[in-house]
Amino acid sequence: MAIVYQKEKRIFTLQTQSTTYQMKIDDFGFLLHLYYGGRIDGNMDYLLTYYDRGFSGNPYDVGNDRTYSMDALPQEYPTMGIGDFRNSALVIKNHDGSECCDLRYARHYISKGKYELPGLPAVHAKEQDAETLEVILEDQISKVQVRLLYGVLEKEDIITRSAEVINGGVSGIVVEKAASASLDFVSGTYDLITFYGRHAMERNFQRNEIVHGSYVIGSRRGTSSHQYNPAVIIAGKDTTEDYGKCYGMVFVYSGNFMCEAEQDQYNQTRVMMGLQSDLFHYSLAPGEMLAIPETILCYSNKGFGDLTIKYHRCIREHICRGKYSDSSRPILVNSWEAAYFDFDGETIYRLAKDAAELGIDMVVMDDGWFGKRGDDNGGLGDWQVNEEKLGCTLGELAGRINDIGVKFGIWIEPEMVSEDSELYREHPDWALQIPGRKSIRGRNQLVLDFSRSEVRNHVFRQICDVLDQGNIEYVKWDMNRSITDIYSSTDSQGRTAYDYVLGVYDFLEKLREKYPQMLIEGCSGGGGRFDAGMMYYTPQIWCSDNSDALDRLRIQYGTSFFYPMSTIGAHVSAVPNHQTGRSASLHTRGIVAMTGAFGYELSLAKLSEEEKEEIKGQIRRYRKYEELIRKGDYYRLSNPFQDEYAAWMHVSEDKRKVLMHVVMLENHGNMTVNYVRMRGLLPDAVYEEAETGRSYYGSALMEAGLPMPVELGEHLAYQFVFYAKDSE
Ligand code: GLA
């Protein structure tokens, strides 16, 4: 039993293999948070303390007890209006304009299996692998109900949290702010680790102390964004890769979000994750419900490395779905950096022919194959094949490519419309715009109102018509601007940003259902929507528009904290690199791209014979280690923001097969030797390094490390393969 309720004490205990989460319904019906952390026995209500706190109000029903204040007590789901002046998880505006929601326990249910959320992605699990706790809280006056949802995946050390807000009253309400998870810590000082960035430089690691006041990250861009990833770590001050306490909060959502971290006047810490409150005023008529996207919680007392392995497993096995969630991915070559908009059917066919020669599985025809799309100023919304440009039909092109043994895929950007398009001329009101104002353009395009089903259905039909023209085994779903002009002609009450994201999910779900064999790769100018929500529909996502190997090392480092390697689209591109002008060797580019869902993004025709041979070797090696990369335990072995080298490794579940990659970031005269300390090995096993045949004890490789060669050259990269031997 992962979830236990003690009736007399009114305490809920959620147990996973190595963590415990506990909460209590107190005498006044408030749901108080007791504990989340390493697995413990017994009740933690002794942690609750009561003192007379000046200027911290007391609920009326506690009588004259001035020691009882919601401003000081740890809570499960703090709301606005109950005398807690810290950040609220839920802010509701009632019919009379008051902002108050006083939630008290009503009832609860414990069941087998994992709850689902209507229209939203969420962790999934087999009935026997998860349990669900529902706690229903209610405001006696407004009759607003909140259904707190907890999913417990015992074996995975994962607890999910979500909430549904139901207007059980007789008048309309507006949800002004809604988080799915709030964590209160009564003691300790913590750091907050966030992953900030920008287009083409996503997910940089940033560690800040949580101090008095409130620190907020989030997105108002309509997508989860390049600027902040919707996933954070709360860490002890001394926590490192393999030591110390840390908590993860991963939001399973692809739109506007907000994470707030606060240290209060009593040195207590509160961190919450949920929907962005700006651009959001979700009206609920009597009987209506709002589902708040899920947050995946995980705790480890063994450092970031252990937290990472748990999140990777959870996302790979309990977020990703479908054929490709657990099978090898095609190695693809994408036409974007090879040809940009300048191609015809022959260009794509020749790319496929070269791909076949090298052993590449699939060719992807990126942007430019539809409507009038000679550049990025027009054509979006007109999802009809431009046969004049291609010089053939799509079916013919796909057929010719399949005939030479290569799979075929295409790029789409369904959420967008160009003003210069038939679609916009016919339905200008389908683009998001505020009446009477000129829209804000981004990449010279507008955003379709995907909160409206007639808009989605129209685009869906067009895209299916294209996909039905040939054997198309892959689509890259792109989204190339931030959303502005939030307004919908069918709803002006602040629902649009949220309903838009649910519209995207609805479209993706229908696409998955209609084409279950097709691989959908997510993309938003690279990693602008790289989140667990999208991974529910798209098991891999183009990690960044920056394909420079050196920058990618840092981008992939940040990405690796939560997201498994199988989700990270990574390609070898040409040099000098198109984003940085920098050149790294083909070998180094190959090693960096081999960390994820591997592919190429360059003109194969321009390669020398020598380079072609090298690529054949890369492909052979990738195929050999693909399963280990995709499913193995991933360890970061350096911090590429600080160290002279980037190093990481993949270890099989039985710990007997190891792949380690090292890329030198700095080279100096009379260079010092770098020793890379490995992780996750069997200490007593003897590992043989495949190339040199030299043997080492696992303990030695982990304690003392492996010396890296000192060689002349820029950004040299090394691949080491180790196998555990049965005897020395
Ligand atoms: C975005 C993507 C690129 C490419 C272009 C096409 O920038 O991230 O990979 O598909 O759009 O316009």
Residues whose N, C-alpha, C, O or C-beta is under 5 A from the ligand:
A	BS01	GLA	W336 D366 D367 C523 S524 G525 G526 D545
